């Protein structure tokens, strides 16, 4: 994929999200991602943040850093506070469109599952992820399907069968070290698939 980054830095990646992005009691996925790609990764996640709060500050983040890429992982706190999937995804759409308007490449992620005491929210998680997939198609933006990746651990045909719970901490919400590696590994090839646009040769 060739992309015209305009005045943005194609070697700069900014991540936005909540405590799943900032990291809780483990190395956050953006730090792991930085070790996988030849780019600078800035973690602009804020613990406890909702998608609508990310929408409020995305323009400031884009103006400050002028990143080539914006990684977006929001929705967990919105779900825990009973916001509807439609409202959550419209906030995510706003963030995506803000990035596109600045010639930054947005990469939107579906949500990681919830389990244990928070397992009662997992139906809402799946609903939001469904809407995120549809929005990514409508907006023609890159998608990292974390729900599918985490659910892959429930695949009976896998050589080592694990539950998605094995990628989450005791709270059933935040990824553990292995979970964060899965997130970083999921974003890495999508980022690497985007190359700067070829500049037209100067005409004599």
Secondary structure, 3 states (H helix, E strand, C coil): CEECCCCCEEEEEEEEECHHHHCCCCCCHHHHHHCCCCCEEEECCCCCCCHHHHHHHHHHHHHHHCEEEEEEECCHHHHHCCCCHHHHHHHHHHHHHHHHHCCCEEEEECCCCCCHHHHHHHHHHHHHHHHHHHHHHHHCCEEECHHHHHHHHHCCCCCCCCCHHHHECCCCCCECHHHHHHHHHHHHHHHHCCEECCCCCCCC
